[in-house]
Amino acid sequence: MSFRVDAIYLNTIHRSVGVVMSEITFHKPDYIDTSSLLRKALQLLGLWLRNYRTRKQLKSISADGLKDVGISVAQAREESAKHFWQ
């Protein structure tokens, strides 16, 4: 699925970041592929979910279990304290 991008909108974006349209040398597409955007968004959500789950599991591993996999308690605490998007 794709849709056309309004040229006026693109001009506004380029002016807001201080780029003059005549300075742009690359070819700008006249459509945005929404299926690839959706795929990337779903991949990012999957990564965030994996981060959340693995960090939650890391909190529940005993000190002996952490030692078995070669992670110190301090490293486990540091990693599990991170937010899911980090």
C-alpha positions, 0 to 999 in steps of 0.5 A, a space after each residue: 500500500 502506498 500514497 502520494 506525498 504532497 510536494 508542498 508538505 515536502 517543501 515545508 519540511 525542507 524549509 523547517 530544517 534549513 535545506 533549500 530544495 535546489 540544494 537537494 541532489 537525491 531523487 525524492 520518491 513521490 510515494 511512501 511504502 506504508 507496508 515497509 513502515 508497518 513492518 519496521 514498526 512491528 519489528 521495533 515492537 517485537 524488539 521492545 517486547 523481547 527486551 521487556 521479557 528478557 529483563 524481567 526474567 533476568 531479575 528472577 535468576 538467582 546469583 548462582 544461576 547468573 554465575 553459571 552464565 557468566 553474569 555478575 549480580 551487578 551486571 544483571 541489576 544494571 541490565 534489568 533496570 533499563 527501560 524496554 526501549 533502551 
